[in-house]
Amino acid sequence: MKRKNVFRVLIILIPIILAVSGVLIAKCQSTQELDFPGSNEIIEVEMTLDDHIEAIVPEKLQAICKAIILVESEGNTNAVSPGGHYVGILQIGKIYVRECNRIQDSIIFTYDDRFDSIKSLQMFVVYQNYHNPTHDINKAIKLHNPTAGTEYKAKVLRRL
């Protein structure tokens, strides 16, 4: 009987991990509760920000995404820029959210989603896949913070 439950866990966990659009380091964690039909067991699976990044962000962009998060917020989902215009782990502005919705030709993301690490990662992927389909690291940095100078790029590259 236990083997059957373990098998169910593996089958159900894989799609959940792949479907979740996620985030970075140990400062941000989420928990998934899984309930199996015919079983009284609830299994908790804890996912770190790194787990979410690996599940959501294309492999070629994972390291640069982590570096940008470290530079922008140190992984703090509640980070707010001094002027209040950029928030969350990736310090996303309202224009970024609107662009992600334009790219998808639908209102998928809200301004509040910038405080959600998983939604922020999803927006990062939408934005990068559209404007940087080859996933070039230098272009990824410039796209994420187009007004920043060479010092910002050097900071991000040092975090790789």
C-alpha positions in Angstrom: 0.0 0.0 0.0 2.8 2.5 0.8 4.5 1.9 -2.5 1.3 2.8 -4.2 1.2 6.1 -2.3 4.8 6.8 -3.1 4.2 6.2 -6.8 1.3 8.6 -6.6 3.5 11.2 -5.0 6.0 11.0 -7.8 3.4 11.2 -10.5 1.6 14.2 -8.9 4.7 16.0 -7.7 6.4 16.2 -11.1 3.6 18.2 -12.8 3.2 20.5 -9.8 6.9 21.3 -9.8 6.9 21.9 -13.5 3.7 23.9 -13.5 4.6 26.2 -10.7 6.1 29.4 -12.0 8.6 30.3 -9.4 11.5 32.0 -7.5 15.3 32.0 -5.7 17.1 31.5 -2.4 16.1 30.3 1.1 14.5 33.7 2.1 11.4 32.8 0.1 9.7 29.5 0.6 6.3 28.1 -0.4 4.6 24.9 0.7 2.5 22.6 -1.4 0.0 20.3 0.4 -0.9 17.2 -1.6 -4.0 15.2 -0.8 -4.3 11.8 -2.4 -7.7 10.3 -3.1 -8.3 7.2 -0.9 -5.6 8.2 1.5 -5.7 10.0 4.8 -2.1 11.3 4.3 -1.3 14.9 3.5 2.3 15.3 2.2 4.0 18.7 2.5 6.6 19.7 -0.1 8.6 22.8 0.7 10.0 24.7 -2.3 12.7 27.3 -2.0 13.2 30.2 -4.3 15.9 28.2 -6.0 13.4 25.3 -6.6 11.0 27.8 -8.2 13.7 29.3 -10.4 14.7 25.8 -11.6 11.1 25.0 -12.3 10.1 28.2 -14.1 13.1 30.0 -15.6 14.8 28.5 -18.7 18.1 26.9 -17.8 20.2 29.4 -19.8 18.7 32.3 -17.7 18.6 30.7 -14.3 22.0 32.0 -13.1 21.4 35.5 -14.3 17.9 35.6 -12.8 19.4 34.6 -9.4 22.1 37.3 -9.8 19.5 39.9 -10.7 17.4 39.0 -7.7 20.4 39.2 -5.3 21.3 42.6 -6.6 17.8 44.0 -6.7 16.4 42.7 -3.4 18.6 40.1 -1.8 15.6 37.8 -2.3 13.2 39.9 -0.3 9.7 39.5 -1.8 8.5 42.7 0.1 11.3 44.9 -1.1 10.3 48.4 -2.3 12.6 50.8 -4.1 13.2 54.2 -2.4 10.8 55.9 -4.7 8.2 53.1 -4.4 8.0 52.5 -8.1 9.7 49.1 -8.1 8.8 46.2 -5.9 9.4 42.5 -5.1 12.3 40.2 -5.6 13.0 41.5 -9.1 12.0 45.1 -8.4 9.4 45.1 -11.1 7.7 48.4 -12.2 4.2 48.8 -13.5 5.4 49.3 -17.1 7.0 45.8 -16.9 3.7 44.3 -15.8 1.8 46.1 -18.6 4.4 44.9 -21.1 4.0 41.3 -20.0 0.3 41.5 -20.4 0.7 43.1 -23.8 3.0 40.4 -24.9 0.4 37.8 -23.9 -2.4 39.8 -25.3 -4.3 39.3 -22.1 -4.4 40.7 -18.6 -2.6 37.8 -16.8 -0.6 39.8 -14.2 -1.6 42.5 -11.8 0.5 45.1 -10.1 0.2 43.2 -6.8 1.7 40.2 -8.5 5.1 42.0 -8.3 5.1 41.0 -4.6 4.6 37.3 -5.4 7.9 35.7 -6.1 6.4 33.0 -8.4 4.4 35.6 -10.5 7.6 37.8 -10.6 9.5 34.9 -12.1 6.8 34.2 -14.6 6.9 37.8 -15.7 10.7 37.7 -16.0 10.3 34.6 -18.3 7.6 36.2 -20.4 9.6 39.4 -20.8 12.9 37.7 -21.6 11.4 35.1 -23.9 9.8 37.8 -26.0 12.6 40.4 -26.1 15.6 38.1 -25.7 14.7 34.8 -27.4 18.3 33.7 -27.5 18.6 34.3 -23.7 21.8 36.3 -24.1 23.1 37.2 -20.6 24.2 40.8 -21.4 20.9 41.5 -23.1 19.0 40.0 -20.2 20.7 42.4 -17.8 20.1 45.4 -20.0 16.4 44.4 -20.6 15.8 44.0 -16.9 17.2 47.4 -16.0 17.5 49.5 -19.2 18.4 52.8 -17.6 21.2 51.3 -15.4 24.8 51.8 -16.4 27.8 49.6 -16.5 28.1 49.6 -12.7 24.8 47.7 -12.4 25.9 45.2 -15.1 29.2 44.6 -13.2 27.3 44.1 -9.9 25.0 41.5 -11.5 27.9 39.7 -13.2 29.8 39.6 -9.9 26.9 37.7 -8.4 27.1 34.9 -11.0 
